[in-house]
């Protein structure tokens, strides 16, 4: 069985874009976990060394940038409004905001898929 081709000049199918968004959202949340862990290690285990925060901060920053670039690249394939692009970017600022957004969009996606099955 062949994969459906992306249409309208999009790089990815909607399903591919959705999978990539989920990976990016979870990756960004892992970055937050690393940063928070680095801060806690610095505070309680190595109070005179900022090395844990520096290392965790670099990983978090890298995952944050990957999330932002990823969202912008896959955006046309997700078929969401420009307002939702702003929401996706803003969700990366608070800790674990991308997980909340991913869950909300997953719920919306399941509802849409269920409704489209009922119409058939």
C-alpha positions as CSV (number, residue, x, y, z in Angstrom):
1,X,0.0,0.0,0.0
2,X,1.5,3.4,-1.0
3,X,1.6,6.5,1.2
4,X,-0.7,9.4,0.1
5,X,1.3,12.2,-1.5
6,X,1.4,15.6,0.2
7,X,-0.8,18.1,-1.7
8,X,-0.8,21.8,-2.3
9,X,3.0,22.2,-2.1
10,X,3.2,20.9,1.5
11,X,6.3,18.9,2.5
12,X,4.3,16.4,4.5
13,X,1.0,14.7,4.6
14,X,-1.3,15.7,7.5
15,X,-0.5,12.4,9.3
16,X,3.2,12.8,8.9
17,X,3.1,16.4,10.1
18,X,1.0,15.4,13.1
19,X,3.6,12.7,14.0
20,X,6.4,15.2,13.7
21,X,4.6,17.7,15.8
22,X,4.0,15.2,18.6
23,X,7.7,14.2,18.5
24,X,8.7,17.9,18.7
25,X,6.2,18.6,21.5
26,X,7.5,15.7,23.6
27,X,11.1,16.6,22.9
28,X,10.5,20.2,24.1
29,X,9.0,18.8,27.3
30,X,12.0,16.6,27.8
31,X,14.1,19.8,27.5
32,X,12.1,21.4,30.3
33,X,12.6,18.3,32.4
34,X,16.4,18.4,31.9
35,X,16.5,22.1,32.7
36,X,14.4,21.7,35.9
37,X,16.6,18.7,36.9
38,X,19.7,20.7,36.3
39,X,18.4,23.5,38.5
40,X,17.5,21.1,41.3
41,X,20.9,19.3,41.1
42,X,22.6,22.7,41.2
43,X,20.6,23.8,44.2
44,X,20.7,20.6,46.3
45,X,23.8,18.6,45.2
46,X,26.3,21.0,43.7
47,X,25.5,24.4,45.1
48,X,28.9,25.9,44.1
49,X,28.9,24.7,40.5
50,X,26.6,25.9,37.8
51,X,27.7,23.1,35.4
52,X,24.5,21.1,35.8
53,X,22.4,24.2,34.8
54,X,24.8,25.0,31.9
55,X,24.6,21.5,30.5
56,X,20.9,21.1,30.9
57,X,20.3,24.6,29.6
58,X,22.1,23.9,26.3
59,X,20.0,20.7,25.8
60,X,16.8,22.6,26.6
61,X,17.8,25.5,24.3
62,X,18.5,23.1,21.5
63,X,15.3,21.2,21.9
64,X,13.4,24.5,22.2
65,X,14.8,25.7,18.8
66,X,14.1,22.3,17.2
67,X,10.5,22.6,18.3
68,X,10.1,26.1,17.0
69,X,11.7,25.4,13.6
70,X,9.8,22.1,13.4
71,X,6.4,23.8,14.0
72,X,7.1,26.4,11.4
73,X,8.2,23.8,8.8
74,X,5.3,21.4,9.3
75,X,2.7,24.2,9.8
76,X,1.3,24.2,6.3
77,X,0.7,20.5,6.4
78,X,-1.1,20.6,9.7
79,X,-3.9,22.7,8.2
80,X,-4.3,24.9,11.2
81,X,-5.0,28.7,11.4
82,X,-2.3,31.3,11.8
83,X,-3.7,32.0,15.3
84,X,-2.9,28.3,16.2
85,X,0.6,28.8,14.9
86,X,1.0,31.6,17.5
87,X,-0.6,29.3,20.1
88,X,1.9,26.6,19.2
89,X,4.9,29.0,19.6
90,X,3.5,30.4,22.8
91,X,3.0,26.9,24.2
92,X,6.7,26.4,24.2
93,X,7.3,29.1,26.8
94,X,5.7,27.7,30.0
95,X,7.1,24.4,31.2
96,X,5.2,21.5,29.6
97,X,2.9,23.8,27.6
98,X,3.7,21.8,24.5
99,X,2.3,18.6,26.1
100,X,-0.9,20.4,27.0
101,X,-1.2,21.7,23.4
102,X,-0.5,18.3,22.0
103,X,-3.2,16.7,24.1
104,X,-5.7,19.4,23.2
105,X,-5.0,19.0,19.5
106,X,-5.1,15.2,19.8
107,X,-8.5,15.4,21.3
108,X,-9.7,17.7,18.5
109,X,-8.2,15.4,15.9
110,X,-10.0,12.3,17.4
111,X,-13.3,14.2,17.4
112,X,-12.8,15.3,13.7
113,X,-11.9,11.8,12.6
114,X,-14.8,10.3,14.5
115,X,-17.2,12.8,12.9
116,X,-15.9,12.1,9.5
117,X,-16.4,8.4,10.0
118,X,-20.0,9.0,11.0
119,X,-20.6,10.9,7.8
120,X,-19.5,8.0,5.6
